[in-house]
């Protein structure tokens, strides 16, 4: 398949994720949209790696997946702390967690 197809799908996924981050107020949905954006970038890296016949894109994908796993773990811990304290996952209430 042509690389343009994968770039178009990656751009579409990134746009959906970006719109979700900007529009939604639920912290869990925002984290899922960030993961969608990171996966769109991974798709782009792999598409360019296949086009150029190099392993560099695959190596970048490995590192992005590592960062995404750490982001998911830390983000979920913050959401759990917010929910235990305020009984909501609304990001507007996150500013109320100040001491």
OpenMM code with the backbone's topology and positions (N, CA, C; nanometers):
from openmm import Vec3, app, unit

residues = "UNK UNK UNK UNK UNK UNK UNK UNK UNK UNK UNK UNK UNK UNK UNK UNK UNK UNK UNK UNK UNK UNK UNK UNK UNK UNK UNK UNK UNK UNK UNK UNK UNK UNK UNK UNK UNK UNK UNK UNK UNK UNK UNK UNK UNK UNK UNK UNK UNK UNK UNK UNK UNK UNK UNK UNK UNK UNK UNK UNK UNK UNK UNK UNK UNK UNK UNK UNK UNK UNK UNK UNK UNK UNK UNK UNK UNK UNK UNK UNK UNK UNK UNK UNK UNK UNK UNK UNK UNK UNK UNK UNK UNK UNK UNK UNK UNK UNK UNK".split()
positions = [
    Vec3(0.0840, -0.1182, 0.0000),
    Vec3(0.0000, 0.0000, 0.0000),
    Vec3(0.0881, 0.1240, 0.0000),
    Vec3(0.0315, 0.2314, -0.0433),
    Vec3(0.1067, 0.3556, -0.0525),
    Vec3(0.1162, 0.4224, 0.0841),
    Vec3(0.2231, 0.4968, 0.1043),
    Vec3(0.2464, 0.5631, 0.2319),
    Vec3(0.1438, 0.6739, 0.2568),
    Vec3(0.0871, 0.7304, 0.1509),
    Vec3(-0.0102, 0.8383, 0.1677),
    Vec3(-0.1351, 0.7911, 0.2410),
    Vec3(-0.1745, 0.6666, 0.2177),
    Vec3(-0.2905, 0.6107, 0.2864),
    Vec3(-0.2673, 0.6073, 0.4370),
    Vec3(-0.1500, 0.5593, 0.4780),
    Vec3(-0.1187, 0.5517, 0.6207),
    Vec3(-0.1040, 0.6900, 0.6824),
    Vec3(-0.0496, 0.7839, 0.6081),
    Vec3(-0.0380, 0.9201, 0.6588),
    Vec3(-0.1751, 0.9844, 0.6746),
    Vec3(-0.2657, 0.9555, 0.5834),
    Vec3(-0.4013, 1.0090, 0.5940),
    Vec3(-0.4730, 0.9511, 0.7151),
    Vec3(-0.4609, 0.8214, 0.7360),
    Vec3(-0.5219, 0.7578, 0.8537),
    Vec3(-0.4599, 0.8128, 0.9812),
    Vec3(-0.3271, 0.8302, 0.9829),
    Vec3(-0.2598, 0.8865, 1.1000),
    Vec3(-0.3051, 1.0283, 1.1285),
    Vec3(-0.3200, 1.1095, 1.0238),
    Vec3(-0.3676, 1.2472, 1.0424),
    Vec3(-0.5104, 1.2485, 1.0945),
    Vec3(-0.5934, 1.1583, 1.0444),
    Vec3(-0.7314, 1.1503, 1.0912),
    Vec3(-0.7368, 1.1101, 1.2384),
    Vec3(-0.6587, 1.0098, 1.2765),
    Vec3(-0.6549, 0.9671, 1.4164),
    Vec3(-0.6023, 1.0780, 1.5071),
    Vec3(-0.4984, 1.1481, 1.4620),
    Vec3(-0.4422, 1.2561, 1.5417),
    Vec3(-0.5430, 1.3694, 1.5581),
    Vec3(-0.6184, 1.4001, 1.4533),
    Vec3(-0.7185, 1.5056, 1.4599),
    Vec3(-0.8312, 1.4688, 1.5558),
    Vec3(-0.8750, 1.3446, 1.5520),
    Vec3(-0.9792, 1.2989, 1.6444),
    Vec3(-0.9296, 1.3076, 1.7887),
    Vec3(-0.8061, 1.2640, 1.8111),
    Vec3(-0.7493, 1.2712, 1.9458),
    Vec3(-0.7326, 1.4139, 1.9947),
    Vec3(-0.6868, 1.5017, 1.9065),
    Vec3(-0.6679, 1.6422, 1.9434),
    Vec3(-0.8024, 1.7082, 1.9745),
    Vec3(-0.9030, 1.6797, 1.8950),
    Vec3(-1.0364, 1.7339, 1.9208),
    Vec3(-1.0908, 1.6814, 2.0533),
    Vec3(-1.0660, 1.5557, 2.0829),
    Vec3(-1.1114, 1.4989, 2.2099),
    Vec3(-1.0452, 1.5624, 2.3299),
    Vec3(-0.9159, 1.5922, 2.3185),
    Vec3(-0.8453, 1.6576, 2.4288),
    Vec3(-0.8992, 1.7986, 2.4506),
    Vec3(-0.9281, 1.8690, 2.3424),
    Vec3(-0.9731, 2.0073, 2.3539),
    Vec3(-1.1195, 2.0200, 2.3958),
    Vec3(-1.2029, 1.9232, 2.3607),
    Vec3(-1.3467, 1.9357, 2.3842),
    Vec3(-1.3906, 1.8691, 2.5140),
    Vec3(-1.3421, 1.7490, 2.5404),
    Vec3(-1.3922, 1.6711, 2.6534),
    Vec3(-1.3381, 1.7234, 2.7858),
    Vec3(-1.4116, 1.6958, 2.8941),
    Vec3(-1.3700, 1.7396, 3.0265),
    Vec3(-1.3434, 1.6228, 3.1210),
    Vec3(-1.3741, 1.5028, 3.0808),
    Vec3(-1.3497, 1.3851, 3.1622),
    Vec3(-1.2022, 1.3458, 3.1490),
    Vec3(-1.1356, 1.3275, 3.2617),
    Vec3(-0.9922, 1.3012, 3.2606),
    Vec3(-0.9580, 1.1680, 3.1942),
    Vec3(-1.0402, 1.0679, 3.2118),
    Vec3(-1.0120, 0.9375, 3.1515),
    Vec3(-1.0256, 0.9459, 2.9996),
    Vec3(-1.1254, 1.0169, 2.9509),
    Vec3(-1.1423, 1.0338, 2.8063),
    Vec3(-1.0257, 1.1140, 2.7487),
    Vec3(-0.9790, 1.2138, 2.8217),
    Vec3(-0.8642, 1.2921, 2.7750),
    Vec3(-0.7399, 1.2046, 2.7657),
    Vec3(-0.7184, 1.1177, 2.8643),
    Vec3(-0.6040, 1.0259, 2.8573),
    Vec3(-0.6153, 0.9309, 2.7388),
    Vec3(-0.7362, 0.8830, 2.7097),
    Vec3(-0.7543, 0.7955, 2.5946),
    Vec3(-0.7283, 0.8700, 2.4644),
    Vec3(-0.7669, 0.9970, 2.4581),
    Vec3(-0.7412, 1.0761, 2.3379),
    Vec3(-0.5917, 1.1020, 2.3196),
    Vec3(-0.5200, 1.1214, 2.4289),
    Vec3(-0.3748, 1.1370, 2.4191),
    Vec3(-0.3118, 1.0084, 2.3675),
    Vec3(-0.3597, 0.8945, 2.4157),
    Vec3(-0.3098, 0.7659, 2.3648),
    Vec3(-0.3404, 0.7506, 2.2157),
    Vec3(-0.4564, 0.7967, 2.1726),
    Vec3(-0.4910, 0.7910, 2.0308),
    Vec3(-0.3963, 0.8778, 1.9485),
    Vec3(-0.3612, 0.9932, 2.0000),
    Vec3(-0.2669, 1.0807, 1.9301),
    Vec3(-0.1282, 1.0157, 1.9214),
    Vec3(-0.0844, 0.9522, 2.0290),
    Vec3(0.0458, 0.8854, 2.0268),
    Vec3(0.0460, 0.7680, 1.9287),
    Vec3(-0.0652, 0.6953, 1.9204),
    Vec3(-0.0732, 0.5853, 1.8242),
    Vec3(-0.0756, 0.6365, 1.6805),
    Vec3(-0.1338, 0.7535, 1.6583),
    Vec3(-0.1303, 0.8133, 1.5245),
    Vec3(0.0129, 0.8481, 1.4855),
    Vec3(0.0885, 0.8988, 1.5798),
    Vec3(0.2300, 0.9291, 1.5531),
    Vec3(0.3071, 0.8003, 1.5264),
    Vec3(0.2762, 0.6947, 1.6017),
    Vec3(0.3417, 0.5656, 1.5777),
    Vec3(0.3127, 0.5134, 1.4375),
    Vec3(0.1895, 0.5272, 1.3931),
    Vec3(0.1535, 0.4837, 1.2583),
    Vec3(0.2328, 0.5622, 1.1536),
    Vec3(0.2496, 0.6908, 1.1773),
    Vec3(0.3275, 0.7734, 1.0844),
    Vec3(0.4740, 0.7314, 1.0822),
    Vec3(0.5304, 0.7048, 1.1996),
    Vec3(0.6695, 0.6598, 1.2063),
    Vec3(0.6890, 0.5286, 1.1294),
    Vec3(0.5970, 0.4353, 1.1488),
    Vec3(0.6092, 0.3059, 1.0810),
    Vec3(0.5907, 0.3218, 0.9302),
    Vec3(0.4996, 0.4093, 0.8885),
    Vec3(0.4782, 0.4309, 0.7449),
    Vec3(0.6044, 0.4865, 0.6794),
    Vec3(0.6671, 0.5841, 0.7436),
    Vec3(0.7908, 0.6383, 0.6875),
    Vec3(0.9053, 0.5383, 0.6934),
    Vec3(0.9071, 0.4561, 0.7977),
    Vec3(1.0122, 0.3540, 0.8060),
    Vec3(0.9966, 0.2508, 0.6944),
    Vec3(0.8745, 0.2129, 0.6643),
    Vec3(0.8529, 0.1176, 0.5554),
    Vec3(0.8847, 0.1802, 0.4199),
    Vec3(0.8542, 0.3078, 0.4048),
    Vec3(0.8826, 0.3766, 0.2782),
    Vec3(1.0325, 0.3891, 0.2539),
    Vec3(1.1066, 0.4188, 0.3616),
    Vec3(1.2513, 0.4395, 0.3482),
    Vec3(1.3329, 0.3130, 0.3701),
    Vec3(1.2659, 0.2017, 0.4018),
    Vec3(1.3332, 0.0738, 0.4256),
    Vec3(1.4396, 0.0860, 0.5350),
    Vec3(1.4016, 0.1495, 0.6473),
    Vec3(1.4941, 0.1623, 0.7598),
    Vec3(1.4239, 0.1202, 0.8883),
    Vec3(1.5014, 0.0938, 0.9905),
    Vec3(1.4470, 0.0530, 1.1192),
    Vec3(1.4336, 0.1697, 1.2165),
    Vec3(1.4700, 0.2888, 1.1743),
    Vec3(1.4682, 0.4043, 1.2637),
    Vec3(1.3274, 0.4336, 1.3147),
    Vec3(1.2287, 0.4263, 1.2280),
    Vec3(1.0908, 0.4506, 1.2689),
    Vec3(1.0420, 0.3509, 1.3717),
    Vec3(1.0829, 0.2259, 1.3573),
    Vec3(1.0430, 0.1227, 1.4524),
    Vec3(1.1057, 0.1467, 1.5895),
    Vec3(1.2273, 0.1963, 1.5894),
    Vec3(1.2939, 0.2284, 1.7162),
    Vec3(1.2219, 0.3444, 1.7848),
    Vec3(1.1828, 0.4456, 1.7077),
    Vec3(1.1067, 0.5567, 1.7651),
    Vec3(0.9735, 0.5082, 1.8211),
    Vec3(0.9094, 0.4166, 1.7532),
    Vec3(0.7817, 0.3619, 1.8008),
    Vec3(0.8006, 0.2922, 1.9346),
    Vec3(0.9096, 0.2200, 1.9489),
    Vec3(0.9383, 0.1535, 2.0759),
    Vec3(0.9485, 0.2545, 2.1892),
    Vec3(1.0187, 0.3636, 2.1664),
    Vec3(1.0330, 0.4650, 2.2704),
    Vec3(0.9014, 0.5384, 2.2969),
    Vec3(0.8240, 0.5649, 2.1936),
    Vec3(0.6945, 0.6309, 2.2137),
    Vec3(0.6007, 0.5401, 2.2923),
    Vec3(0.6038, 0.4110, 2.2663),
    Vec3(0.5204, 0.3179, 2.3419),
    Vec3(0.5625, 0.3130, 2.4881),
    Vec3(0.6919, 0.3238, 2.5145),
    Vec3(0.7401, 0.3266, 2.6523),
    Vec3(0.6906, 0.4514, 2.7246),
    Vec3(0.6999, 0.5646, 2.6582),
    Vec3(0.6513, 0.6895, 2.7176),
    Vec3(0.4999, 0.6833, 2.7369),
    Vec3(0.4277, 0.6251, 2.6430),
    Vec3(0.2824, 0.6144, 2.6541),
    Vec3(0.2422, 0.5257, 2.7714),
    Vec3(0.3163, 0.4190, 2.7950),
    Vec3(0.2853, 0.3319, 2.9084),
    Vec3(0.3088, 0.4048, 3.0403),
    Vec3(0.4178, 0.4796, 3.0484),
    Vec3(0.4448, 0.5573, 3.1699),
    Vec3(0.3398, 0.6660, 3.1888),
    Vec3(0.3016, 0.7307, 3.0800),
    Vec3(0.1990, 0.8356, 3.0871),
    Vec3(0.0660, 0.7780, 3.1322),
    Vec3(0.0319, 0.6609, 3.0848),
    Vec3(-0.0941, 0.5985, 3.1244),
    Vec3(-0.0935, 0.5617, 3.2724),
    Vec3(0.0165, 0.5096, 3.3205),
    Vec3(0.0241, 0.4709, 3.4617),
    Vec3(0.0184, 0.5932, 3.5531),
    Vec3(0.0955, 0.6952, 3.5229),
    Vec3(0.0971, 0.8153, 3.6064),
    Vec3(-0.0352, 0.8912, 3.5934),
    Vec3(-0.0868, 0.9006, 3.4717),
    Vec3(-0.2141, 0.9689, 3.4516),
    Vec3(-0.3280, 0.9005, 3.5243),
    Vec3(-0.3304, 0.7681, 3.5204),
    Vec3(-0.4356, 0.6954, 3.5907),
    Vec3(-0.4222, 0.7124, 3.7412),
    Vec3(-0.3014, 0.7178, 3.7926),
    Vec3(-0.2820, 0.7416, 3.9364),
    Vec3(-0.3329, 0.8797, 3.9759),
    Vec3(-0.3104, 0.9792, 3.8917),
    Vec3(-0.3610, 1.1135, 3.9198),
    Vec3(-0.5133, 1.1155, 3.9142),
    Vec3(-0.5718, 1.0468, 3.8173),
    Vec3(-0.7181, 1.0416, 3.8069),
    Vec3(-0.7782, 0.9714, 3.9287),
    Vec3(-0.7155, 0.8652, 3.9749),
    Vec3(-0.7651, 0.7954, 4.0940),
    Vec3(-0.7567, 0.8856, 4.2162),
    Vec3(-0.6457, 0.9601, 4.2297),
    Vec3(-0.6337, 1.0538, 4.3418),
    Vec3(-0.7397, 1.1629, 4.3342),
    Vec3(-0.7667, 1.2127, 4.2152),
    Vec3(-0.8705, 1.3139, 4.1975),
    Vec3(-1.0077, 1.2570, 4.2316),
    Vec3(-1.0346, 1.1348, 4.1877),
    Vec3(-1.1652, 1.0745, 4.2139),
    Vec3(-1.1849, 1.0465, 4.3630),
    Vec3(-1.0798, 1.0008, 4.4307),
    Vec3(-1.0925, 0.9724, 4.5737),
    Vec3(-1.1152, 1.0992, 4.6550),
    Vec3(-1.0571, 1.2077, 4.6094),
    Vec3(-1.0690, 1.3327, 4.6850),
    Vec3(-1.1984, 1.4077, 4.6534),
    Vec3(-1.2379, 1.4128, 4.5269),
    Vec3(-1.3529, 1.4939, 4.4863),
    Vec3(-1.4726, 1.4149, 4.4365),
    Vec3(-1.4605, 1.2834, 4.4211),
    Vec3(-1.5669, 1.1973, 4.3676),
    Vec3(-1.6104, 1.2375, 4.2278),
    Vec3(-1.5168, 1.2865, 4.1478),
    Vec3(-1.5444, 1.3207, 4.0084),
    Vec3(-1.4144, 1.3101, 3.9297),
    Vec3(-1.4284, 1.2898, 3.7993),
    Vec3(-1.3110, 1.2877, 3.7123),
    Vec3(-1.3106, 1.4077, 3.6186),
    Vec3(-1.3849, 1.5092, 3.6533),
    Vec3(-1.3903, 1.6315, 3.5735),
    Vec3(-1.2605, 1.7102, 3.5928),
    Vec3(-1.1977, 1.7499, 3.4823),
    Vec3(-1.0686, 1.8185, 3.4934),
    Vec3(-1.0836, 1.9603, 3.5471),
    Vec3(-1.2036, 2.0156, 3.5450),
    Vec3(-1.2252, 2.1482, 3.6036),
    Vec3(-1.2049, 2.1442, 3.7544),
    Vec3(-1.2308, 2.0297, 3.8153),
    Vec3(-1.2146, 2.0149, 3.9595),
    Vec3(-1.0701, 1.9864, 3.9986),
    Vec3(-0.9819, 1.9645, 3.9032),
    Vec3(-0.8423, 1.9347, 3.9350),
    Vec3(-0.7738, 2.0552, 3.9987),
    Vec3(-0.8145, 2.1750, 3.9641),
    Vec3(-0.7536, 2.2932, 4.0246),
    Vec3(-0.7947, 2.3073, 4.1712),
    Vec3(-0.8999, 2.2385, 4.2117),
    Vec3(-0.9443, 2.2441, 4.3504),
    Vec3(-0.8620, 2.1538, 4.4422),
    Vec3(-0.7683, 2.0777, 4.3857),
    Vec3(-0.6873, 1.9871, 4.4674),
    Vec3(-0.5719, 2.0605, 4.5348),
    Vec3(-0.5598, 2.1893, 4.5153),
    Vec3(-0.4542, 2.2641, 4.5844),
    Vec3(-0.4792, 2.2625, 4.7315),
    Vec3(-0.3713, 2.2687, 4.8073),
    Vec3(-0.3837, 2.2635, 4.9538),
    Vec3(-0.4241, 2.3938, 5.0053),
] * unit.nanometer
topology = app.Topology()
chain = topology.addChain("A")
for resn in residues:
    res = topology.addResidue(resn, chain)
    for name in ("N", "CA", "C"):
        topology.addAtom(name, app.Element.getBySymbol(name[0]), res)
